Amino acid sequence: MATTALPRNAALRRTITVDSAVSSTSTSAVASPSDSPSDTPRHSPSSTSLSSLSSIEDPLVKGTGGKLVDTYGNEFQIPDYTIKQIRDAIPAHCFERSGRRGLQYVARDIACLAAVFVFFYNCVTPETIPSKTLRFGLWAAYTYVQGLFGTGLWVLAHEAGHQSFSPSKKLNDTVGFILHSALLVPYFSWKISHGKHHKATGHIERDMVFVPVTREEYASKLGKAAHDIAELMEETPLYTVWHLLSQQLGGWLMYITTNVTGHNFHERQPEGKGQGKKNGPLSGVNHFVPSSPLYEKKDEHLILLSDLGLGIVATILCVCGQKFGWSNMFVWYFVPYLWVNHWLGKSLRENLPSSPLLTPFAVAITYLQHTDPSLPHYASHTWSFARGAAATIDREMGFIGRHLFHGIVETHVLHHYVSTIPFYHADEASEAIKPVMGRHYRSDTEGGFWGFMRALWRSARWCHWVEPNAGSEGEGKGVFFFKNKNGLGMPPASKEEYLQQLPEDETVLGDSDYEN
């Protein structure tokens, strides 16, 4: 198996710009981006500029969770290092951001998009290529290539949202707003919710993006009692294929319109905006309406600004569709747009909806950054920022990941610890934090691009719901690992083990209690 649930000692295949073997003493005086209020303003948790959260200090705690094992069966230990140890290990120059360098990458990606379009528009025509079949194949290749360059621009806007694009917040938000709007992404709405995701990564209740379903939730949606989950039929490979084929199209759209992968505890919203609201279609929980409980009232004007950006781009697309024809626009813009969604959308698999029409969606990059049989999730009493950030995994996509996607796949663990480090320093910073993380650093880098695609299949087969280890103790009861109904990896707790874990006063429901 290619994955490294317990990481090897060998370094990842990274392009190191300078020697990363820098002592921690050399970074003790780092002037990080979060030190400057003008660069990284600290407002409320909702409007923060996706900073590194370096001010969060987690206590150095030795966990006493009993023996824990991940889904592969490898022993797991709860991380016990601090954010300060992570930051002190990173060379000072890795925090330096260059607006000029960032804009050069934007110009490069836009130039690539334009060059590909001009070439195909002028050269792939009935006059130059009479064969319809060949033209169809070439234009299909066009949509794929443009999707790659479009994803690169999406990533640069993501950098801008994290304030790692440049030292200027105005430049960052201007670039991010223009690029994301052009890709039909509500920039400020996404930026706010994405910041909350970074603040609660790996938290079983507070994460804004990746909240896997628990054993109880998974069973109840299938009309089963949680203690009888072992009776579920194995998922056929054919269904998994259908799931993977259909999932790439709608994950992102479902996330921004229904919040289906985020937490569903909106009644906790401090201003009362979440009372009576749950994730789902037409529920008012989305990235477009200012009244959504995902946002505080002081941020509502930013939601409207995001909507304005989308409205302007939609108007431009309508004008182009009327002038050039919608079939042309479908090939020129909308199919590449779907490719971007394929790479960067959200996983809907774990939050299995009640409607089967919403079931078969998930996607690639963001799904695989947070979903792997080796990764834990944490309950409130066990979670900390340092532990949650370690519940991510680096993968490898070769040339596409490193040069077209700006390393977003290969350096994601570092990104969750210090998100203000620009991508062109992320390789070196990743190598610097690995000695601090030790066995807690996770990577799956074998096989390059095709290894990445195999991981998509593996996670779809192995990762269905989460539950604690049977017999876990203390903090260990708050550590959840993926399980599945396909008989892969460590089995779910048996009925007897599950019932023993329940509090004495908890009622055990039978199958009839879940019938509609």
Secondary structure by P-SEA (a helix, b strand, c coil): ccccccccccccccccccccccccccccccccccccccccccccccccccccccccccccccccccccccccccccccccccaaaaaaacccccccccaaaaaaaaaaaaaaaaaaaaaaaccccccccccaaaaaaaaaaaaaaaaaaaaaaaaaaaaaaaccccccaaaaaaaaaaaaaaaccaaaaaaaaaaaaaaccccccccccbbbbcaaaaaaaaccccccccccccccaaaaaaaaaaccccaaaaaaacccccccccccccccccccccccccccccccccccccccccaaaaaaaaaaaaaaaaaaaaaaaaaccaaaaaaacaaaaaaaaaacccccccccccccccccccccaaaaacccccbbbbccccccaaaaaacbbbbbbccccccccccccccaaaaaacccccccaaaaaaaaaccccccccccccccaaaaaaaaaaaaaacccccccccccccccccbbbbbcccccccccccaaaaaaaccccbbbbccccccc
